[in-house]
Amino acid sequence: MSKWQRWLIILLCFLLCFLQSNPPEILSSRIEIDMENLEKTDDLPLELVIQILSCLPVKLLLRFKCVSKSLYNVINSPHIVKLHLSRSLQAHSDGTLIVFGYTCFHTFNFNGSPCHATKLYHPDNFDYLRKLVGSCNGLLCFSCQADEVALLNPAIRACKHLPKVTLTNMSMELCTLLGFGYDCISDDYKVVRYARLREPSPFAAVRNMPVSGLAASPKWETLLYSFRTNAWESIQNPPWTWETVILSPGIVANISLHWMSCDFKEVKCFHLFSQSYYEIPLPGKISPGYKPTLCVLKGQLCVVTFYLDIWILKDYDVQDSWTRLFRCPSVHWNSLYNSLCRWNLGLSVACSKDGSKILLALMGDRKNFICCDLKSKEARMIQIPGLPPHFSAILPWVESLVPSSGDVMN
């Protein structure tokens, strides 16, 4: 047992003794719900309670909500939610992945050694979740039936359905979601999607219906959802067309969403706060024929090629700071070829705590996990027990209390 775990158990025992020795009415007088006045209080046990709560697993915090109304409100307060999220990100942001297996969720933490996946709660009445398009701070973004969008936090069992999009041009039709991310400047979660102009009906000429109006209309409409306003708005279109990017879920890094261009020569970007578009060229050593795929590693933009070259953008504002972390020896690559045949389905990455090993998780089934050892320069297949035979998405994830401001799942 590590030193911090022993201290956590001691503090937890103190918390239980504190709760038992303080009836709910006394606890209410000590715990102020107004977190702005929290620093002004002279009650040391309250500060200690807050520090303990921010270190505990979400499952235990959900049980503590039943102790008293005051404790329930404190655990739900933005102060505790942000403090708990900050500590969770420090502890697990680089190595934890969540797997969506069509009708179930599994999560596991990669630390370079054998790990086992655990099943998360997934109610039977949520079969309408069709495609996982984003993961950020514990929240998952799904595209659903009938062009609906849902935000789900499986740790606290809460789901929110976003309002439906009202298109300004009735000739438009909604298309796939482009991405989901967190804007830390405005403290807001945002979703990006687009609509396109419907193709003119071949019967329009027969019916003497003019199609010139359709041709004059913009071909695209980009839409942005704000969690704060709970509304969609039409924003400026990018200087490129959405047909020129690979429409996989956008990768979140540096408050921006990123997509690979179809010619594999640059990365198309959208800043969530300024709502500006820009491009990041790939290093010249990455040939378009290598089919580079975007991902995020240690919070930094990362590119992995079909030949298992791993590049990372060390300084986001310096385009020449692309650095190669790993290059797979050809003898190892040949043995991995069967798994790499699923390359076009996408991938996600995780990193061990010491940074010496990188896990490449290819979409499809539980056999497609490759461990890249940065020290020995070896790449090999590994097994993650506990996963479903097949899954449609795998993304970075962290357990959190971040609310979706929706209904609690049964």
N, C-alpha and C positions, 0 to 999 in steps of 0.2 A: 504494500500500500504506500503510495507516494505521500510526501509531506503535506501537500495542499489538500489531498483527500482526507487525511487525518484531521486537519484543521477544519475542513468543511463539516465533518461529522460532529466535531466539538461544537461548532457554531450552530449546527442543526439541533443538537440537543438543547443548547441554550434557547433557541427559538421555541421549541416545544415546551420547555419549562416556563418561558415567558408567556406563552399563550395560555397555559394551564393556570398560571397564577394571576392572570388578568382577565376578569369577565369581559364580555363583549362591550358593556357600557363604559368600562374603564379604558379599554383598548380604543374605543371610539374617541375618547377625549385626548388620547395621546397621539393618535395617528391623524394628521391633517390631510385631507384629500387635496387641498390646494398645494401642489408641489412647488410653487414659486416661493412659499414660505417655509419649505422644508429645511433650508439651510439655517433658518433663524431659530429653529427649535433647540432647546438645551437638553432634550431627552435623548441621551446616548443610546438606550436600547432601540429606539426607532431607527437610528442610522444603522445600527447593527443588523436589525431585521431587514432593512432594505438591501444591504450588502449580501446577506444570506440569500434572500429571495432571488437576486439577480444571478446567483451561481447555480441555482437548482434546475433540474430538468423540467421541461414543460409539463410532463405527466404528473409530477409531484405538485407543481404549482396549481394545476387544475383541481387537485384534491384539497389543497390549502384554501381554495376559494370557498369551500363549504364550512370552514371554521367559524367565520363571522362575516357580517356584511362589510365591516370596515376593512378587513383583510381582503375581501373580494374586490373592493373598490381600489385599494392600493395596488394589487396585482394587475388590475386593468388600467392603471394610470399610465399616461404617456411616458412619465419619468422611468418607471420600472420597465416598460416595454422597450424603450431605447437602450437602457443600461443592460438589460438581459440580451438584447440583440447584439450589442457591441461585444460582449464577452463571448457570445456564441460564435460570432464571426472570427474573433481572434483564435478561438480554440479549434474550429472545425471548417472554416470556409474553404480551405484548400483541398481537403481530402474527402468531403462528404458528397455523395451523389444520390439522387432519387431516380427511381426507375418506374415508369408508367407502363403497366402490363395490361392495358385495355380495360380491365375490370378490377385492378388492384394497384397499390403502391408498395414499393419496397425501398429501403434505404440502407446504405452501408458506408462505412468510413474506411478509406484506404490509407494504411500507414506503412506500406511496403512489405508487410507480412500477411499471411493468410487471414482473411476477414470473412465474416458471415453476414448476409443480408437479413434484415428484419422487416416484417410486414407492418405497414401502417394502416390505420383505420380507413376503410373505404365502404360507405353504405351501399346497400343493394340498389337504392333508388337513384343512383348517380350514374347510370349507364349512358346518359346523354353526353357525357364528356368525351368528345371525339378526338381532339388533338391537343397535346401539350405544346404550347408555343413559347413559354417563358417561365423562368424561375428567378425570384429576387427576394432576398431577406425572408425566406420562409413562405412567401406567397407564390402560388402557381397560377398561371394564366392559361385558360383552356378556350379553344373554339368549340362551340356546341352546335346542336341542331338549329336549323332555321336562322343561320347567321348570328346566333347569340354568342356572348362572351361571358365567361365566369372567372372570378378570382377565388381561389381556394387555399386555405391554410389547413393542411391535414393534421398538423400537430394539435391545434385547438379545435378542430372539427367545425370550422365555420366557412361558409361559402356566400359569395355575393354575386348576383347576376347584374351585369352592367346594362344600362338603358340601351334600347335599340337605337340604331343610327337612322337619322332622318336625312336622306340625301337631298341636296338642293336641286339636283337635276334628275328628273324622273327617268331619263334615258340611261342613267347609270345603274350598274349592278355591283353589289358588294363582292369583294374578293378576299383572299386569304389574309390573316393577321400577319403583320410584319415584325412585331416585336413587343416586348414588355420590359420596362425597366424603372429604376428609381432615380428621381432627380433630387439629389441631396441639397441643392441650392434652395429650391422652393419647398423641400420636404414633401414631395408629391410622387405618387406612383402613376405611371403613364403607359398607355397602350397605343400603338400605331397600326393602322390598317389603311387600305386604299380601296377605291372603287374605280371601275373602268366603264367606258362607253359601250353599250350593247352594240353588237353587230347589226347593221340594218337588215330588216327582214327581206327575204327574196321576193315576198309577195307585195312589198310596198309599191313597186312600180305598177303591178297589176291593179292595185286599188287606187292608183293615181295619188298616192301619198308622197308628199315631198320629203326627200331624204337630205336635202341641202342643209336643213337645220341641224341634223345630227352631225354632219361633217364639220359644221362650224363650231360645234361644242368642244370643250376641252376633252381630251381622251382619258385623262386621269383626274382623280380627286383624292387627295391625301387627307386622312382624318386622324385626329388626336384626342384620346380620352384622358381626362384628368380626374384622379381619385378625389381630390379636394372639392372640385365643383360637381362631381358626379355627372359629367356631361361630355358629349362629343363636340368637337369643332372642326371646321374645315380649315386647313392650313396651307401654306404655300407649297406647291409641288417642287420636287427636286429638279436640278438642272438636267438630270438624266431621266429616262423613262424607267418604270419599274420592270419593263421587259428585259432590261440590260443587267439585272442583278439576279442572283440565285435566291429565290424566295423561300429560303429556309428561315427559321426564327432568328431574329437579329441577336448578335452577341453584344452583351452589355459590358462596357469598360469606359472609364473616364467620363461618366455621365452621358454617354453616347451609345447609340445602337449602330452595329456594323454588319454589313452584308458583303459577300464576295461578288465581284463582277463576273458576268458570264464568260468573259474572255480570260479570267484568272490573272489579270494584270494589276488590279488595284482593289482597294477596299472602299466601298461607298459608306458614308457615315452621316448620321443625323444626331445633332446635339439636342438633348431632351429639354434643356432650359432655354437656350437661345433660339431653338427651332431653326438652326442653320444647317446647311448641308456642306460637306466637304469630302475630299478623297485622300487616301493614304496609299501611295504606291508600294508595291511589294518589292523586296530586294531583287536585284537582277539575277542572282543565282537561283531563284525559284522559277523554273520554266513553267509556262502555262500547261504543258503536257504532264506536269507532276500532279495536277488536280489538287491544288492547295485548299485546305479546309480551315475555316475560322473556328476558334474556340477562345476561352479565357483561362489563364493560368496565373495563380497568385494575384488576381486582380488586374493582370496585364494582358493586352491583346496578344494572341498566340496563333500561329499558323502551323499546321501539320500537313505534310505532303504524302502522296500515295506511297512514296519510297521511305516513309517514316523519318523524314527530316523534320525536326521540331525547332521552330524559330519563335522568338519572343521579342516584342517591341519594348525595350527596356526603358526608354525615355519617350513618352507619348508625343511630346512636342518636337522631337527630333526624328525626322523620317529616316535618317541614316543609322539609327540606333538598333536596327534589326540584328539580333544575335542568335546564332545557331547553338542550341543547347545539346542536341543529340542528332547523330546520324547512324542509321541502322546498318550494320555490316551486311553485305549481300548474302552471306551464307545463312544469316538469321532471317533475312527478308524472304528468301526462297521457301523456308519452312512455314512462313506466315501467310503465304499467298492466298490460300483458300479463304482465310478470314478477311483479307483485304479486298476480296471480290465484292464485298458489301460496302465498299468505300462510299459509293454515291448516296447511301442512306444517311450519312452524317456520323458525327462522333462527338464525344465529350471527353474532358481530361480531368484528372485529379493528381495531386502531388502528395507524397509522404511528408511527414512533419519535418524531417531533416533535409528535405529537398533533394535527396539523392535518387529518388525513383519517381517516375511519372507513369500513371495509368492511362492508357488509351482505351476508351470504351466505345466500341463501334455498335451502331444500332442493329437490331435484328433479334439475336438470341443470346443466351447466357454464355455461349462458347467464344464470343468475340471480345475478349479482354486481353490486352497486351501490356505487359510491364516492361518499361524501358529503364534500365539501370544506367544512370549518368556516370557512375564511377567505372564500372566494368565494361561499359559500352555494349551491353548485351540486351537483346529484346526476346521475350519469350511469352508464350500463352500462359495465362493463369485462370484458375476457376474461382468463381464467387458463389459459394453454396448459399442456397436459400432463395435464389431468384426464380421467377417463373420461366418456363421454357422459351417464351417469346415475349417481346415487348416492343413498343412503338417509339419510346423516347427515353432518354436518360440525360439528366441535366444536373449541374451543381445545385446543392440545396443546403440549408441550414435550419435547424429547429428554432422556432421563434414564437413570440407572443403577438406578433404583428397582426392586428385585427383586419378582417376583410369587410367589417361593418355590415355583415350580412347575417343570415339565419344560422343558428347552431344546428349542426347535423345530428340526427338521432343515432 
